[in-house]
Amino acid sequence: MKIIRDCIWGDIEVNDLELEVIDTPQFQRLRNIRQLGTTHLVFPTALHTRFDHSLGTLHTSQLIINYLVKKKAEINQNSVQLIRLACLLHDITHIPYGHTFEDEWNIFPRHDGNVDRWEKIMADSELGSVLEKSGFKELIYNLIFNRNSNYMSEIISGCISADLLDYLKRDAWFCGLPNYYDPRLFWYFKVSDDKFYIELNKRGIFREDAFTEVVNLLRARYIMTERVYYHHAKIASSVMINKLLEFGIQQGLDVEKLTQWGDQQLIEELGRFSSKQISVNQVYQDFMSRRLFKRCFLHQRRDVPKQKVADLYLNNQNIRNDMIRAISSQLDLPPHHIGIYCPPLDMYLKPANALCEPEPGKLIKLCELHNSDIENLVKKYHGIWKIYVFISARHHDLIGPAGKIAEEVLDIENELPRTIQGYLRYER
């Protein structure tokens, strides 16, 4: 047994098997991958890592288990160990800036569905050997990739899970935001018939206090999305590093090595490739000195045709890049100095899909309670959706013209207030 001190949870206990896993090179790599990608360029102290979060998720899973056992849930020690190991390893397939490249730009498959990446990490590795010897390797694989969907997989990465309960506290703390949920929430978790859910009744009476804590959790998730995960400057930095990656891939970057690298190794490689073209190297130098792209176009209403959004998000037949070239050519700029950001239309407040029991024997999703607080949060979450067009800060004098041209090329109204377009050069 070993005690690890954590700034969020205090002392985290790990047993000998977990310590063996932690000490492998494959797990130690997570020390070099920031939890929030480029967010530190907006919130300077957001430097926590996938390593920290993985330890926190293990600890949070044990808190959930402790409360479930107090409520007479029958969870044997083998299942406890399996849950803890799966939580510890739930991010092992992460690559540097993974959410940026997987979720925002759809360049790679998501880490939590990437079986090939798991197999490469496990093949002939110290981590693979430790798990094979323990007898948990296949069981962990099934849980992480939801091959056996049950209460254990829900605890690990469900709608309200150990993963969520750690990263909400951790991300808020490192971003300096007073965003929290009450630990009393753990008392409301329950397991029955292999399902993990939130008990919102006591002896048949609906618990308003329990429901309030659940709504607070959903509100905390919304706040982090609005203020951190979709902050416009964070998105601008994501646009820049994505451009560097796309150029690197075109020039022969070995993407197979991403499962071996941390953030700094990838940045160094992108810098090496960017030196082959001046306009790309300018993007790299600006990224490294935090001279971020500026907004010249914004559309936040969800009235854009679904096919157009799909084309821009998925980059179907290079449509997004064609539009970038159309905008940049009219401005006489290199295409690397223009970026389009378009998230998928199906953005949804995932915790609102968590199962709850408002009355004995009745399991429904939180969003099916038809409660105005939850419905408003879900609606507001949808409202975070925006299409942006960015321009290099080197061309701040072209922000206005670029916005007008983007409006014509995309055939979508530019909602960026005309009255402030001239001042965007100063935004940080």
C-alpha positions in Angstrom: 0.0 0.0 0.0 1.2 3.5 -0.9 -0.2 6.9 -0.1 -0.1 9.6 -2.8 -1.0 13.2 -1.8 -3.3 15.0 -4.2 -4.3 18.6 -4.1 -8.0 17.8 -4.8 -8.7 14.7 -2.7 -5.9 14.7 -0.2 -4.4 11.2 0.4 -5.1 8.7 -2.3 -4.4 5.0 -1.4 -3.0 2.7 -4.1 -2.3 -1.0 -3.5 0.8 -3.0 -4.8 -0.8 -4.0 -8.1 -2.0 -0.4 -8.8 1.5 0.8 -8.0 3.0 -1.6 -10.4 0.7 -0.2 -13.1 1.5 3.4 -12.2 5.3 2.8 -12.3 5.2 1.5 -15.9 6.5 3.8 -18.7 3.2 3.6 -20.5 1.3 5.1 -17.5 4.1 7.6 -16.6 3.7 9.0 -20.1 0.4 10.5 -18.9 2.4 12.9 -16.7 3.4 14.6 -20.0 -0.1 15.1 -21.4 -2.1 18.1 -20.0 -5.6 17.4 -19.0 -7.0 20.4 -20.8 -4.8 20.6 -23.9 -4.2 24.3 -24.8 -6.3 25.7 -22.1 -3.3 26.9 -20.1 -2.9 29.6 -22.7 -6.1 31.1 -21.3 -6.0 29.9 -17.7 -2.3 29.8 -16.9 -2.5 27.4 -14.0 -4.4 24.7 -16.0 -1.3 22.6 -16.1 -2.7 19.4 -14.5 -2.2 16.2 -16.4 -3.9 13.0 -17.4 -1.7 11.3 -14.8 -3.3 13.4 -12.0 -6.8 12.9 -13.3 -6.3 9.1 -13.6 -5.3 8.9 -10.0 -8.2 11.1 -9.0 -10.7 8.9 -11.0 -9.4 5.8 -9.2 -10.0 7.6 -5.8 -13.4 8.8 -6.8 -14.5 5.3 -7.9 -13.5 4.1 -4.4 -15.6 6.9 -2.8 -18.6 5.7 -4.9 -18.0 2.1 -4.0 -17.8 3.0 -0.3 -21.2 4.7 -0.3 -22.7 1.9 -2.4 -21.5 -0.7 0.1 -23.0 1.4 3.0 -26.3 1.0 1.1 -25.9 -2.8 1.1 -24.7 -3.2 -2.5 -22.9 -6.5 -2.9 -19.6 -5.7 -4.6 -16.9 -8.3 -4.0 -13.2 -7.4 -3.7 -12.4 -8.7 -7.2 -15.0 -6.3 -8.7 -13.6 -3.5 -6.6 -10.1 -4.1 -7.9 -11.4 -4.3 -11.5 -13.3 -1.0 -11.2 -10.2 0.7 -9.6 -7.8 -0.5 -12.3 -10.2 0.4 -15.1 -10.6 3.9 -13.7 -6.8 4.2 -13.4 -6.4 3.2 -17.0 -9.4 4.9 -18.6 -7.2 7.5 -20.3 -4.3 5.3 -21.1 -5.1 5.6 -24.9 -5.0 9.4 -24.8 -2.6 11.2 -27.1 -1.2 14.7 -26.8 -4.0 17.3 -27.3 -6.4 14.3 -27.7 -9.7 16.0 -27.3 -8.6 18.8 -29.7 -7.7 16.3 -32.5 -10.4 13.7 -31.8 -13.5 15.7 -30.7 -13.0 19.2 -32.1 -11.4 18.3 -35.4 -12.3 14.6 -35.9 -8.8 13.8 -37.2 -8.5 10.6 -35.1 -11.0 8.2 -33.6 -11.9 9.0 -29.9 -9.5 7.5 -27.4 -12.3 5.7 -25.5 -13.3 3.8 -28.7 -9.8 3.2 -30.2 -9.2 -0.5 -29.8 -6.1 -0.4 -32.1 -4.5 2.2 -29.9 -5.1 0.1 -26.8 -3.6 -3.0 -28.4 -0.5 -1.0 -29.5 0.1 0.3 -26.0 -0.3 -3.2 -24.5 1.8 -5.1 -27.1 5.2 -6.1 -25.8 5.0 -3.4 -23.0 5.6 -3.5 -19.3 2.0 -2.3 -18.7 0.7 -5.1 -20.9 2.8 -7.7 -18.9 1.6 -6.4 -15.5 -2.0 -6.6 -16.5 -1.6 -10.0 -18.2 0.0 -11.4 -15.1 -2.8 -9.9 -12.9 -5.5 -11.6 -14.8 -7.4 -8.3 -15.3 -6.3 -7.3 -18.7 -9.2 -8.6 -20.7 -11.7 -7.5 -18.1 -10.4 -4.0 -18.1 -10.5 -3.9 -21.9 -14.2 -4.9 -21.8 -15.1 -2.3 -19.3 -13.2 0.6 -20.9 -14.6 -0.1 -24.3 -18.1 -0.9 -22.9 -18.1 -4.5 -24.3 -19.9 -5.4 -21.1 -22.2 -2.5 -20.2 -23.2 -2.8 -16.6 -23.0 -0.9 -13.3 -19.2 -1.1 -13.3 -18.8 0.5 -16.7 -21.2 3.3 -15.6 -19.2 4.0 -12.5 -16.1 4.3 -14.7 -17.3 6.5 -17.6 -21.1 6.7 -17.6 -23.1 9.9 -17.7 -22.4 10.6 -14.1 -19.2 8.7 -13.3 -15.9 8.7 -11.4 -14.3 10.3 -14.4 -16.8 13.2 -14.4 -16.7 13.7 -10.6 -12.9 14.0 -10.6 -12.4 16.2 -13.7 -15.1 18.7 -12.7 -13.4 19.4 -9.4 -9.9 19.2 -10.8 -10.5 21.4 -13.9 -12.3 24.0 -11.9 -9.5 24.1 -9.2 -6.7 24.5 -11.7 -8.6 27.1 -13.7 -9.2 29.1 -10.5 -13.0 28.9 -10.8 -15.3 28.5 -7.7 -17.2 25.7 -9.3 -18.1 22.7 -7.1 -20.6 20.1 -6.2 -21.5 18.9 -2.7 -20.0 15.5 -1.7 -23.4 14.6 -0.3 -24.1 13.6 -3.9 -22.2 10.4 -3.3 -24.9 9.3 -0.8 -27.5 9.2 -3.6 -25.8 6.7 -5.8 -27.3 3.2 -5.9 -26.8 -0.1 -7.6 -29.6 -2.6 -8.3 -30.1 -5.2 -11.1 -26.7 -4.4 -12.5 -27.7 -0.7 -13.0 -26.0 2.3 -11.5 -28.3 5.2 -10.8 -29.2 8.2 -8.6 -31.8 7.5 -5.9 -34.1 10.5 -5.8 -36.7 9.1 -3.4 -36.7 8.1 0.2 -39.4 5.6 1.3 -41.4 6.6 -1.8 -41.2 10.4 -1.3 -39.3 12.5 -3.9 -36.2 14.0 -2.4 -35.9 17.7 -3.3 -32.6 18.0 -1.6 -31.1 15.1 -3.6 -32.5 16.5 -6.8 -31.0 20.0 -6.0 -27.5 18.5 -5.7 -27.9 16.7 -9.0 -29.0 19.9 -10.7 -26.0 21.7 -9.1 -23.8 19.0 -10.7 -25.3 19.6 -14.1 -24.9 23.3 -13.7 -21.2 22.8 -12.8 -20.7 20.8 -16.0 -22.4 23.6 -18.0 -20.3 26.3 -16.4 -17.1 24.5 -17.2 -18.1 24.0 -20.8 -19.2 27.7 -21.2 -16.2 29.3 -19.4 -13.4 26.9 -20.1 -13.9 24.1 -22.6 -15.4 26.4 -25.2 -13.7 29.7 -24.4 -13.1 31.5 -27.7 -9.3 32.0 -27.0 -8.9 28.3 -26.2 -10.7 27.4 -29.4 -8.4 29.8 -31.3 -5.3 28.0 -29.9 -6.9 24.7 -30.9 -7.4 26.0 -34.4 -3.7 26.8 -34.6 -2.3 23.5 -33.3 -4.7 21.6 -35.5 -3.3 23.5 -38.5 0.2 22.5 -37.4 -0.8 18.9 -37.0 -2.5 18.7 -40.5 0.6 20.2 -42.1 2.8 17.8 -40.1 0.8 14.8 -41.3 1.0 16.1 -44.9 4.8 16.2 -44.5 5.1 12.7 -43.1 4.6 13.0 -39.3 4.5 9.5 -37.9 1.1 9.5 -36.1 1.8 6.0 -34.8 4.3 7.6 -32.3 1.5 9.7 -30.7 0.8 6.9 -28.3 4.4 7.2 -27.1 4.7 11.0 -26.9 3.7 13.7 -24.5 2.7 17.2 -25.3 6.2 18.6 -25.6 7.5 15.9 -27.9 4.6 16.5 -30.3 5.1 20.3 -30.2 8.8 19.9 -31.0 8.0 17.6 -33.9 5.4 20.1 -35.2 8.0 22.9 -34.9 10.5 20.8 -36.9 7.9 20.2 -39.7 6.7 23.8 -39.7 10.2 25.1 -40.5 9.6 23.7 -44.1 7.2 26.5 -44.9 7.3 30.1 -43.8 3.5 30.7 -43.4 3.2 27.5 -41.3 6.3 28.4 -39.2 4.6 31.8 -38.5 1.6 29.9 -37.0 4.0 27.8 -34.9 5.9 30.9 -33.6 2.7 32.7 -32.8 1.4 29.6 -31.0 4.6 29.3 -28.9 4.4 33.0 -28.0 0.7 33.0 -27.4 -0.1 35.4 -30.3 -3.4 33.7 -30.9 -5.7 33.8 -33.9 -8.5 36.4 -33.7 -12.2 36.0 -34.3 -13.5 37.7 -37.5 -16.7 35.7 -37.9 -19.2 34.2 -35.4 -22.6 32.5 -35.9 -24.3 31.0 -32.9 -27.8 30.3 -34.0 -28.6 26.7 -34.7 -30.3 27.5 -38.0 -27.5 26.4 -40.2 -28.4 23.4 -42.4 -27.3 20.1 -40.9 -25.4 19.1 -44.0 -23.4 22.3 -44.0 -22.4 21.7 -40.4 -21.5 18.1 -41.1 -19.4 19.2 -44.0 -17.5 21.7 -42.0 -17.1 19.5 -38.9 -16.2 16.3 -40.7 -14.2 18.2 -43.4 -16.1 16.1 -46.0 -14.2 16.1 -49.3 -12.0 18.9 -47.9 -14.9 21.3 -47.9 -13.7 23.2 -44.9 -10.2 23.6 -46.4 -11.8 24.7 -49.7 -13.7 27.4 -47.9 -10.5 28.5 -46.1 -8.7 28.8 -49.4 -11.6 30.8 -50.8 -11.5 33.3 -47.9 -7.7 33.5 -47.8 -7.3 34.0 -51.6 -9.6 37.0 -51.5 -7.5 38.5 -48.7 -4.3 37.6 -50.4 -3.2 35.6 -47.3 -1.7 32.1 -47.0 -4.5 29.6 -46.1 -2.7 28.6 -42.9 -3.5 32.0 -41.5 -7.3 31.4 -41.7 -9.2 28.9 -39.6 -12.8 27.6 -39.5 -14.1 26.1 -36.3 -17.4 24.2 -36.4 -18.5 21.7 -33.6 -21.1 19.0 -34.3 -24.8 20.0 -33.9 -25.5 17.2 -31.5 -23.7 18.8 -28.5 -25.5 17.6 -25.5 -25.3 17.9 -21.7 -24.3 14.2 -21.2 -25.0 14.0 -17.4 -28.6 14.8 -18.1 -28.9 11.3 -19.5 -28.0 9.7 -16.2 -30.5 7.2 -14.8 -32.4 8.2 -11.7 -35.1 6.7 -9.5 -37.8 9.4 -8.7 -40.1 6.7 -7.2 -39.5 3.1 -6.1 -38.9 0.8 -9.0 -39.1 3.5 -11.7 -35.8 4.2 -13.6 -35.7 7.1 -16.1 -33.2 9.6 -17.4 -32.8 12.9 -15.6 -33.9 14.7 -18.7 -37.1 12.7 -18.7 -38.2 14.3 -15.4 -39.5 17.3 -17.4 -38.0 19.6 -14.8 -37.6 23.2 -15.9 -34.1 23.6 -14.3 -32.7 20.6 -16.2 -34.5 21.6 -19.4 -33.1 25.1 -19.2 -29.6 23.8 -18.6 -29.9 21.4 -21.6 -31.2 24.3 -23.7 -28.4 26.6 -22.6 -25.8 23.9 -23.3 -27.2 23.7 -26.9 -26.7 27.5 -27.0 -22.9 27.2 -26.5 -22.7 25.9 -30.1 -21.0 28.4 -32.4 -19.2 28.5 -35.8 -16.1 30.7 -35.8 -13.7 31.9 -38.5 -10.4 33.0 -37.2 -7.6 35.1 -38.8 -3.9 35.3 -37.8 -3.1 38.1 -35.3 -0.5 39.2 -37.9 -3.4 40.5 -40.0 -5.5 42.3 -37.3 -6.1 45.1 -39.7 -8.1 42.7 -41.9 -10.5 41.4 -39.3 -13.4 43.4 -40.6 -12.9 42.5 -44.3 -12.2 38.9 -43.4 -15.5 38.7 -41.5 -17.4 40.0 -44.6 -15.7 37.6 -46.9 -16.3 34.7 -44.6 -20.0 35.6 -44.5 -20.1 35.4 -48.3 -18.1 32.2 -48.6 -20.0 30.3 -45.9 -23.3 31.8 -46.9 -24.1 32.2 -43.2 -24.8 35.5 -41.3 -21.9 36.9 -39.4 -23.3 37.7 -35.9 -20.1 39.2 -34.5 -21.2 42.7 -33.5 -20.0 45.1 -36.1 -19.5 47.7 -33.4 -16.7 45.7 -31.8 -15.0 44.2 -34.9 -12.5 47.0 -35.0 -11.5 46.3 -31.4 -10.9 42.6 -31.6 -7.2 43.1 -32.3 -6.8 43.9 -28.6 -8.6 40.9 -27.2 -6.7 38.5 -25.1 
